[in-house]
Amino acid sequence: MPAAAVPVPALPALRAQAERLIELGVHEIAGLPAAELRAFAARAEAAEGTGGAGGDVLLAVHPDRAPASALAPLLRRDGKPGFVVGDMSDVDLFTPLDTLALPDAPLYVLTGLDRGDRMANWSPQEALPALTADARTPLLLAEGIHWVLQQPAVLERNHCFMTIGSRLRKADGALDARTPALWISNGTGRDGRERRNAPKVGWCWAGNRHTWLGFGSATDRRTA
């Protein structure tokens, strides 16, 4: 049976999120001035009407500017850096599903974030149409990493999540069967014991179910 759902911690205010990205050097990865991140966060905070409070609105850098391979090592848990599994060296070739429209801007916000605990033990093939029917959009891998960068407690044992908005399309046009996910390493196999409890970018088969993986999603993506 899936593990019982637990409350997902709120995100910091958008301006605090901008400072976090600047502290980590994400603006340099993206080729953006720190001032641009700060200005965007201030505008978005005003537009969302959050009044400087935290909640479920996430500041994101477009994945074309800050790919998953550059963001994953910035993750931290128990002092250990995040990593991408060795058999996912093509991680940056995972792009948004054709049904997803990303803002044509280097910075945007996602609203109404949800870890998808209720869908634990569903397969990606089962979860995607359910999210669509609920007018929700599945998170991209880079967006999921942004979420954990801002709120590391989102990743908990038995409460991690897939990011099925990102998929790899093969040369023949078919989708690769791997679906990206974020979870916590057990330090087994090729991960290495030194990576036990580290944040991990990995993948699962599109038809498989896992009791400890929900499906990250949002209600919308928009610019300020």
Helices and strands as residue ranges (DSSP letters): H 14-24, H 26-30, H 34-48, E 58-61, H 68-71, G 72-74, E 76-77, E 80-81, E 83-84, G 91-93, E 95-96, E 107-111, G 117-119, H 124-133, E 137-138, H 141-150, G 152-154, E 160-162, E 166-167, E 178-184, G 189-191, G 193-195, E 199-205, E 213-215, E 217-218, E 220-222
